[in-house]
Amino acid sequence: MIKELNPSTRILMGPGPSNVHPRVLKAMSTPLIGHLDPQFIQIMDEVKEMTRQLFQTNNQITSVISGTGSAGMETCFVNLLEPGDEVMVCVNGVFGNLMCEIVEPSGAKLIRVDAPWGKPVDPAQVKEAIEKSSPKVVAIVHAETSTGVLQPLEEISRMVNDAGSLFLVDTVTSLAGTQVKADDWGIDAIYSGSQKCISAPPGLSPVSFSQEALKTMDSRKTRVQSWYLDMSMIRNYWAGAKRAYHHTGPISMIYSIHEALRIVFEEGLEKRFERHYRNHKILRDGLEAMGFEFLVAPEYRLPMLNAIRIPAGYDDALIRSRLLNEYNIEIGAGLGEFAGKVWRIGLMGESCTLNHINMLLGALKTIFG
Ligand SMILES: Cc1ncc(COP(=O)(O)O)c(C=O)c1O
């Protein structure tokens, strides 16, 4: 007989998921109602409104995709691109690479702008690349979780808008932890994930599209490559006059993000961003006092994802497994070219507390002697 679930209570300080507030877990156990029940439609409308506020946008087409952040990424690309279009993707880590992989089957022509991992993409590079081509879409990651780089967006956004291209931005790790201003920053397609600074379980991806993006979607000549992620149908379910069935809405997940977003706005966006920066600085001071070095230059560091170099002579996997097994603390391994070279310490949403920081610093002090 397989036993009832009983996983350990972990202190989640990796690249996501983050810890979830008990109120969010309680919301998930709310009795189910139908996904077309007028009461559920009301809950969806509230989620939509809070998602708009979180993205700092008035975009009419703002909703939550049933799937993780990668589903949001794919939704943005497949709805905007048609075979033969040119799309420029800025790559300075794993998630820029993932964008390229998602673009490939669309039949669009991919133009990569590669920058060194651990550094932001230089606007001059983007300018040069835009001048040499005429991309329909320019895509970039705001918070590169694989390296801990915060990408400044405003200068690049102006170039993209001046060139008449659509600006597509990944805010999976940044949203609800630092400023994300979809309208002020001229972003046409934006997506995120529920499990990072929003602190709901993984499984939902907030998305939003500008009027320009909407016009592009409405004037498509070919069908969207994915039936499940086709916004022309999803938006009827989320915003249409008739709220037509497309797929069964993930009721309990929507309950979870509804409560998580309520918690975000109870705290207030500015206070939440300030908490992430304040705690990042406390963690940074503690780690630097122990001799750890950060991968990223101070002005481009993400507050919610701290990438530090593993000191020479220490066994990456052994120390992470000691943290997990002896202290119940999860931190992230390095990815791609930083595998075995860095640790990624998350301070996201409910996991961004002094308690989390003190527990990790205490454990590291014991392990490193
Ligand atoms: C920046 C970024 N983009 C996209 C993703 C993909 O999201 P998911 O793993 O939720 O599908 C992640 C996941 O960590 C991410 O950090």
The ligand as a Gaussian input file, in Angstrom:
#p B3LYP/6-31G(d) Opt

LIG

0 1
 C       13.322000      33.589000     -16.467000
 C       12.526000      32.327000     -16.628000
 N       11.791000      32.145000     -17.738000
 C       11.060000      31.041000     -17.924000
 C       11.042000      30.034000     -16.993000
 C       10.237000      28.813000     -17.241000
 O        9.227000      28.729000     -16.290000
 P        8.615000      27.317000     -15.814000
 O        9.731000      26.515000     -15.253000
 O        7.620000      27.773000     -14.778000
 O        7.975000      26.701000     -16.995000
 C       11.785000      30.167000     -15.822000
 C       11.806000      29.105000     -14.813000
 O       12.581000      29.093000     -13.890000
 C       12.543000      31.342000     -15.630000
 O       13.260000      31.520000     -14.526000

